[in-house]
């Protein structure tokens, strides 16, 4: 799957993310700069590759691979070529492919309900399949086990959060306003019951901290990292480590969502207080325009 991020200032900062089950490489975290040309546009990018593999003796085995690429276009490049690449026609799916997509969506929807209300440990594959109105065989055709379904659900929740962040941020007039609009949208996503329980509370125990970090940085955290990196590059943010700043601010937002759970009538007031704290943290690192 591929994702594209948002326009920040006069530059475009897309996030390319892709998942594949057909990658066989060693387990490691790679970070490197590269120059690419896409859609007729020259760009410099910084790439984080997160390789999550199992071990079979000394030989790497096939497992899951996720990477995110943060790109800043050159000022003298045109956006037309890139826009054109995003508007390529979507291949027409066969009826079988459409049915498979519908089955998978039904399983994810059922899992969202069961996992949110019962938790991962108590959830039962048979009950999920029954609610989705599919057979156990259909379940195991799409997912290896309950954990694989849970991971797919976490990915879908993170992708939806990233989409919401982009939708709110893109309408703002400048980078700073987009960061805060994105932060507010991220907090809204974190406050949704499914996201709060599954992504923030349960996922680290079910999937492990490393895998959770990989998924988050391919989606909402990737947008935050890209925005903070851009602010530092244009001289609007004074920090040595944009990645660390972005991760800590994102963690603050997730923690605020947990604290807001059950706030009742005070929820909106506490939410505004949380966003004010995030704004003050950004202000502490901000530099005045040159």
HELIX and SHEET records of a PDB file:
HELIX    1   1 UNK A   80  UNK A   86  1                                   7    
HELIX    2   2 UNK A   95  UNK A  118  1                                  24    
HELIX    3   3 UNK A  125  UNK A  132  1                                   8    
HELIX    4   4 UNK A  136  UNK A  142  1                                   7    
HELIX    5   5 UNK A  146  UNK A  169  1                                  24    
HELIX    6   6 UNK A  175  UNK A  191  1                                  17    
HELIX    7   7 UNK A  193  UNK A  194  1                                   2    
HELIX    8   8 UNK A  195  UNK A  202  3                                   8    
HELIX    9   9 UNK A  203  UNK A  207  1                                   5    
HELIX   10  10 UNK A  209  UNK A  217  1                                   9    
HELIX   11  11 UNK A  220  UNK A  233  1                                  14    
HELIX   12  12 UNK A  242  UNK A  260  1                                  19    
HELIX   13  13 UNK A  264  UNK A  266  5                                   3    
HELIX   14  14 UNK A  267  UNK A  285  1                                  19    
SHEET    1   A 2 UNK A   6  UNK A   8  0                                        
SHEET    2   A 2 UNK A  11  UNK A  13 -1                                        
SHEET    1   B 4 UNK A  15  UNK A  23  0                                        
SHEET    2   B 4 UNK A  63  UNK A  73 -1                                        
SHEET    3   B 4 UNK A  41  UNK A  52 -1                                        
SHEET    4   B 4 UNK A  29  UNK A  38 -1                                        
SHEET    1   C 2 UNK A  55  UNK A  56  0                                        
SHEET    2   C 2 UNK A  59  UNK A  60 -1                                        
END                                                                             
